């Protein structure tokens, strides 16, 4: 696992009305501070990759649909240059903490859209965004987005 990345498995409390699950709490130490919460939906097959931040950490959750999430460590760390892959969504309800300096992106899996809710340690500033872009097919990262096990 890339240094600094954290995974939290979620607990669903189910009954005859549906379910309840806590996402993030202030006593879990997942975020150093809270900046913003956002939601986004992407259609099947869409790849949103890659970007990274210099100041903010991200905490990702996919409440509907499924996604292949790819992380690549750009930092001067013990895991520099390492790629990690996580499968997140309805079939694997986890929270994924992504530290600043780790490039990240995802591909929507299956035939339904995927929704992501994400929390950041800083709010987005359009005039000076803390968002550095890397192409989805960057040669240094060299990730193969094709499904391997058909």
Secondary structure, DSSP 8 states (H G I E B T S, - for coil): --TT-EEEE---EEETTEEE-----TTS-S-SS--EEEEEEE-TT-EEEEEE-SS--EEEEEEESEEEEEEEE-SSSTTTT-EEEEEEETTB-EEEEE-TTEEEEEEEESSS-EEEEEEESS---GGG---EE--TT-TTT----S-S--
